[in-house]
Amino acid sequence: MTDETTRTASAERGETTLVLDGETLGLRPSFEAIEEIELTLDRGLVDIARDAIDLKLKLGAVAQIVCALVRAFGRATGNKGAAGANPKRIGRLILESDGGMLIAQKQLSGLLSVAVTGGYDSEGNPKPTTMTTTEEAPVVG
């Protein structure tokens, strides 16, 4: 995962980063990554996201989730090191990092929550928001 990436993580593409033991990893919530996560953990995305929010995921699950998201980022950016990410290495990096499991699960909880609510398309790109704002108070009744 030390290869140079062709680009950095882009919020416009639904990507985020996670710093583990000083190494910045790009995370991309593509359909393939979400499918891999569900198949590997044999659980649905809603349950996984709920456990991430509640900080209830085990190290192996966190490592598998991060690994799938890193691989998706690697495939999207042409980063061969990231595309070949290994969950055991990811797990070790999580444990060796400042904040460890807490930081990893907090980062995943936000990303997975957006995926659960349909905030990303199948490529991992954020959907445009349709919400409008106004300075006027809403009318009730």
C-alpha positions as a Markdown table, in Angstrom:
| # | Residue | x | y | z |
|---|---|---|---|---|
| 1 | Met | 0.0 | 0.0 | 0.0 |
| 2 | Thr | 3.0 | 2.2 | -0.2 |
| 3 | Asp | 2.7 | 2.8 | -4.0 |
| 4 | Glu | 2.0 | 6.3 | -5.1 |
| 5 | Thr | -1.7 | 6.8 | -5.9 |
| 6 | Thr | -2.8 | 8.5 | -9.1 |
| 7 | Arg | -4.9 | 10.8 | -7.0 |
| 8 | Thr | -5.9 | 11.4 | -3.4 |
| 9 | Ala | -9.3 | 10.6 | -1.9 |
| 10 | Ser | -12.0 | 12.8 | -3.1 |
| 11 | Ala | -15.1 | 13.7 | -1.1 |
| 12 | Glu | -16.9 | 14.5 | -4.4 |
| 13 | Arg | -16.4 | 10.8 | -5.2 |
| 14 | Gly | -17.7 | 9.6 | -1.8 |
| 15 | Glu | -14.2 | 8.8 | -0.7 |
| 16 | Thr | -12.5 | 9.5 | 2.6 |
| 17 | Thr | -9.3 | 8.7 | 4.3 |
| 18 | Leu | -8.2 | 6.8 | 7.4 |
| 19 | Val | -4.8 | 7.3 | 8.9 |
| 20 | Leu | -3.4 | 4.1 | 10.4 |
| 21 | Asp | 0.0 | 4.2 | 12.1 |
| 22 | Gly | 1.0 | 7.2 | 10.0 |
| 23 | Glu | -0.2 | 5.7 | 6.7 |
| 24 | Thr | -3.1 | 7.4 | 4.9 |
| 25 | Leu | -5.5 | 5.0 | 3.3 |
| 26 | Gly | -8.2 | 6.0 | 0.8 |
| 27 | Leu | -11.6 | 4.4 | 1.4 |
| 28 | Arg | -14.2 | 4.1 | -1.4 |
| 29 | Pro | -17.7 | 2.8 | -0.7 |
| 30 | Ser | -18.4 | 1.3 | -4.1 |
| 31 | Phe | -21.0 | -1.4 | -4.8 |
| 32 | Glu | -18.3 | -4.0 | -5.1 |
| 33 | Ala | -16.8 | -3.0 | -1.7 |
| 34 | Ile | -20.2 | -3.1 | 0.0 |
| 35 | Glu | -20.9 | -6.4 | -1.5 |
| 36 | Glu | -17.5 | -7.8 | -0.4 |
| 37 | Ile | -18.1 | -6.5 | 3.1 |
| 38 | Glu | -21.6 | -8.2 | 3.3 |
| 39 | Leu | -20.4 | -11.5 | 1.9 |
| 40 | Thr | -17.2 | -11.6 | 4.0 |
| 41 | Leu | -19.0 | -10.8 | 7.3 |
| 42 | Asp | -22.2 | -12.7 | 6.3 |
| 43 | Arg | -24.3 | -9.7 | 7.5 |
| 44 | Gly | -26.3 | -6.9 | 6.0 |
| 45 | Leu | -25.0 | -3.4 | 5.6 |
| 46 | Val | -27.6 | -1.9 | 8.0 |
| 47 | Asp | -26.5 | -4.3 | 10.8 |
| 48 | Ile | -22.8 | -3.6 | 10.1 |
| 49 | Ala | -23.4 | 0.1 | 10.1 |
| 50 | Arg | -25.4 | 0.0 | 13.3 |
| 51 | Asp | -22.6 | -2.0 | 15.1 |
| 52 | Ala | -20.0 | 0.5 | 13.8 |
| 53 | Ile | -22.1 | 3.4 | 15.2 |
| 54 | Asp | -22.4 | 1.5 | 18.5 |
| 55 | Leu | -18.7 | 0.7 | 18.5 |
| 56 | Lys | -19.5 | -3.0 | 18.7 |
| 57 | Leu | -17.5 | -4.4 | 15.8 |
| 58 | Lys | -14.6 | -6.8 | 16.4 |
| 59 | Leu | -11.1 | -6.1 | 15.1 |
| 60 | Gly | -11.4 | -8.7 | 12.4 |
| 61 | Ala | -14.6 | -7.2 | 11.1 |
| 62 | Val | -13.2 | -3.6 | 11.1 |
| 63 | Ala | -10.1 | -4.9 | 9.3 |
| 64 | Gln | -12.2 | -6.6 | 6.7 |
| 65 | Ile | -14.4 | -3.5 | 6.1 |
| 66 | Val | -11.4 | -1.2 | 5.9 |
| 67 | Cys | -9.7 | -3.6 | 3.6 |
| 68 | Ala | -12.6 | -3.8 | 1.2 |
| 69 | Leu | -12.9 | 0.0 | 1.0 |
| 70 | Val | -9.1 | 0.4 | 0.5 |
| 71 | Arg | -9.2 | -2.2 | -2.3 |
| 72 | Ala | -12.0 | -0.3 | -4.0 |
| 73 | Phe | -10.1 | 2.9 | -3.7 |
| 74 | Gly | -7.0 | 1.2 | -5.1 |
| 75 | Arg | -8.9 | -0.2 | -8.1 |
| 76 | Ala | -10.5 | 3.2 | -8.8 |
| 77 | Thr | -7.1 | 5.1 | -8.6 |
| 78 | Gly | -4.8 | 2.5 | -10.1 |
| 79 | Asn | -2.9 | 2.1 | -6.9 |
| 80 | Lys | -1.8 | -1.5 | -7.0 |
| 81 | Gly | -0.7 | -1.6 | -3.4 |
| 82 | Ala | -4.1 | -0.4 | -2.1 |
| 83 | Ala | -5.9 | -2.7 | -4.6 |
| 84 | Gly | -4.1 | -5.7 | -3.0 |
| 85 | Ala | -4.7 | -4.7 | 0.6 |
| 86 | Asn | -4.5 | -7.4 | 3.2 |
| 87 | Pro | -7.0 | -7.6 | 6.2 |
| 88 | Lys | -4.3 | -8.9 | 8.6 |
| 89 | Arg | -2.0 | -6.0 | 7.8 |
| 90 | Ile | -4.9 | -3.6 | 8.1 |
| 91 | Gly | -5.8 | -5.1 | 11.5 |
| 92 | Arg | -2.2 | -4.7 | 12.7 |
| 93 | Leu | -2.1 | -1.1 | 11.5 |
| 94 | Ile | -5.4 | -0.4 | 13.4 |
| 95 | Leu | -4.0 | -1.8 | 16.6 |
| 96 | Glu | -0.7 | 0.2 | 16.2 |
| 97 | Ser | -2.4 | 3.5 | 15.4 |
| 98 | Asp | -3.2 | 6.3 | 17.8 |
| 99 | Gly | -6.9 | 5.9 | 18.7 |
| 100 | Gly | -6.8 | 2.3 | 17.3 |
| 101 | Met | -10.2 | 0.7 | 17.1 |
| 102 | Leu | -12.1 | 3.7 | 18.3 |
| 103 | Ile | -10.9 | 6.0 | 15.5 |
| 104 | Ala | -11.4 | 3.3 | 12.8 |
| 105 | Gln | -14.9 | 2.5 | 13.9 |
| 106 | Lys | -15.9 | 6.2 | 14.1 |
| 107 | Gln | -14.6 | 6.7 | 10.6 |
| 108 | Leu | -16.5 | 3.6 | 9.3 |
| 109 | Ser | -19.7 | 4.5 | 11.1 |
| 110 | Gly | -20.0 | 7.8 | 9.2 |
| 111 | Leu | -19.1 | 6.2 | 5.8 |
| 112 | Leu | -21.4 | 3.2 | 6.3 |
| 113 | Ser | -24.2 | 5.4 | 7.5 |
| 114 | Val | -24.2 | 7.4 | 4.3 |
| 115 | Ala | -24.1 | 4.1 | 2.3 |
| 116 | Val | -27.1 | 2.7 | 4.2 |
| 117 | Thr | -29.2 | 5.9 | 3.6 |
| 118 | Gly | -28.5 | 5.8 | -0.1 |
| 119 | Gly | -26.1 | 8.7 | -0.1 |
| 120 | Tyr | -23.8 | 6.9 | -2.6 |
| 121 | Asp | -24.4 | 5.5 | -6.1 |
| 122 | Ser | -23.1 | 2.0 | -7.1 |
| 123 | Glu | -19.7 | 3.5 | -8.0 |
| 124 | Gly | -19.2 | 5.0 | -4.5 |
| 125 | Asn | -19.9 | 8.5 | -5.7 |
| 126 | Pro | -22.1 | 10.8 | -3.4 |
| 127 | Lys | -25.6 | 11.4 | -4.9 |
| 128 | Pro | -26.5 | 15.1 | -5.4 |
| 129 | Thr | -28.6 | 16.4 | -2.6 |
| 130 | Thr | -32.1 | 17.5 | -3.3 |
| 131 | Met | -32.5 | 19.4 | -0.1 |
| 132 | Thr | -33.1 | 23.1 | -0.3 |
| 133 | Thr | -32.6 | 25.6 | 2.4 |
| 134 | Thr | -34.3 | 28.8 | 3.2 |
| 135 | Glu | -34.0 | 31.5 | 5.8 |
| 136 | Glu | -37.7 | 31.5 | 6.4 |
| 137 | Ala | -39.3 | 29.5 | 9.3 |
| 138 | Pro | -41.5 | 26.6 | 8.2 |
| 139 | Val | -45.2 | 27.1 | 8.1 |
| 140 | Val | -47.0 | 24.8 | 10.5 |
| 141 | Gly | -50.7 | 23.9 | 10.1 |
